[in-house]
Amino acid sequence: VFPGLFIFNESLNFISGLGIVALIGIAVNDAIVFIDTYLKMRRENPELTRARALADSGSLRFKPILSTTTTTILGITPLAIDDPFWRGLGVSLIFGLMFSTLGTLFIVPLIENFVATIWTKIRNIFRRKRASRS
């Protein structure tokens, strides 16, 4: 968001803040859709590795996530170009969506894999400690 506001010489004000709030809603929704697909895939196919399930979820949800981003960017572009009052909102949404989409498709799976790996290691440590006490 902030590089876009800087490039277009827009300030961080109430209107651009509304764009950030809308952006958060869209980005969180995309991440929820991705993680929901991943969890459903893991539940239905327990033989899949975590990495394979993440990759398959990414390829399965790629078009819907990209479609949401593209239609929102195309829909908000005229507002960002024509109306100086709403330009901050448009710029916030457009630039934020470009980066949040990449984050949803690449960063979310990396974080999920990292957290799940750490959680599995911690759980195994506690299981070994519990087994050694018995």
LINPE-V286833 format. One record per pair of residues at least 24 apart in sequence whose ideal C-beta (glycine too) atoms are under 7 Angstrom apart, sorted by the first residue. I is the first residue (numbers start at 0). J is the second residue. D is the distance in Angstrom with one decimal. If there is no record, write none. Layout:
BEGIN
i:I j:J d:D
i:I j:J d:D
END
This chain:
BEGIN
i:0 j:91 d:4.9
i:0 j:94 d:5.6
i:0 j:95 d:4.5
i:2 j:94 d:6.4
i:3 j:90 d:4.7
i:3 j:91 d:6.9
i:3 j:93 d:6.6
i:3 j:94 d:2.8
i:4 j:87 d:6.9
i:4 j:90 d:5.8
i:4 j:91 d:6.8
i:7 j:86 d:6.9
i:7 j:90 d:5.0
i:9 j:86 d:6.0
i:9 j:87 d:4.6
i:9 j:90 d:5.4
i:12 j:87 d:6.0
i:14 j:84 d:6.9
i:14 j:85 d:6.3
i:14 j:87 d:4.5
i:14 j:88 d:5.0
i:15 j:87 d:3.3
i:15 j:88 d:6.2
i:15 j:90 d:7.0
i:15 j:91 d:4.7
i:17 j:88 d:5.4
i:18 j:87 d:6.4
i:18 j:88 d:3.8
i:18 j:89 d:6.9
i:18 j:91 d:2.9
i:18 j:92 d:4.7
i:19 j:91 d:5.3
i:19 j:95 d:6.8
i:21 j:92 d:6.0
i:22 j:91 d:6.2
i:22 j:92 d:5.5
i:22 j:95 d:3.9
i:22 j:96 d:6.4
i:22 j:99 d:6.6
i:25 j:67 d:6.7
i:25 j:71 d:6.5
i:25 j:96 d:6.6
i:26 j:99 d:3.8
i:26 j:103 d:6.7
i:29 j:64 d:5.0
i:29 j:67 d:6.5
i:29 j:103 d:4.4
i:30 j:103 d:5.3
i:30 j:107 d:5.2
i:32 j:60 d:6.0
i:32 j:63 d:6.8
i:32 j:64 d:7.0
i:33 j:60 d:5.2
i:33 j:64 d:7.0
i:33 j:103 d:5.8
i:33 j:107 d:5.8
i:34 j:111 d:6.9
i:36 j:60 d:5.3
i:37 j:111 d:6.9
i:49 j:112 d:6.0
i:49 j:115 d:5.9
i:50 j:112 d:6.6
i:53 j:108 d:4.3
i:53 j:111 d:6.5
i:53 j:112 d:6.2
i:57 j:104 d:5.8
i:57 j:108 d:6.1
i:61 j:104 d:6.7
i:64 j:100 d:6.3
i:64 j:103 d:5.8
i:64 j:104 d:6.5
i:65 j:100 d:6.8
i:68 j:96 d:5.0
i:68 j:100 d:4.5
i:71 j:96 d:5.9
i:72 j:96 d:5.8
END
